Amino acid sequence: MNDIMTDLVLRPEAPADHRVVEELTREAFWNLHVPGCDEHYLVHLMRDHPDFVPELSLVAILDGQIVGNTMTTRSRLSSDDGGELETLTVGPVTVHPKFQRRGIGRAMMARVADAGRERGFAAIILLGHPHNYVGYGFRNGKDLSISMTDGSHPFGLLALELAPGELAGRAWVVHFSEVFEVPAGLDEFDATFPPRQKQWQPSQELYAMALRAQLV
């Protein structure tokens, strides 16, 4: 792990990286959450959306090869009394299966958090499995009085405060970018990649359970 961290290079994604990043994302997420995946299509759509933050969307390079990437979009928090805070949403966060659990994801998240803090963003808010993010300092949204627009507190609604204490004293609602409402076109886009078999695997059951779980 130490050798990887010493040699790892992080930089913003460049146009020449686009297809490589999409291929990497497809490789990492294929059959993980559902048969097939749509994360590579989401990555493709994000870059042309006004909420996309290109300078905080990174690639991780090891020995000249892109082995990880993270995409970053703008989101916001609103409160009943008219308060509003600008936040970031990070995801998809991708690490090649051969290099997972070796610190690459942590390094990318730390870089985005540091840059977001310097730019005055209040927090990073995302939907993900807590197992993957609590080690970075993320807490469940309910613990920080953050809910979805319908008032729910999903198990996977997670937040990392970048400005400690700024969320205190109010109840917040998170508003994610509309880019996550992935439109039709996945099948056509996926057909531009080498064919792969869609199939069931146990991780999909775990994902389905986590997706439905709520905190009360």
Secondary structure, 3 states (H helix, E strand, C coil): CHHHHHHCEEEECCHHHHHHHHHHHHHHHCCCCCCCCCHHHHHHHHCCCCCECHHHCEEEEECCEEEEEEEEEEEEEEECCCCEEEEEEEEEEEECHHHCCCCHHHHHHHHHHHHHHHCCCCEEEEECCHHHHHHHCCEEHHHHCEECCCCCCECCEEEEECCCCCCCCCCEEEECCHHHCCCCCHHHHHCCCCCCCCCCCHHHHHHHHHHHCECC
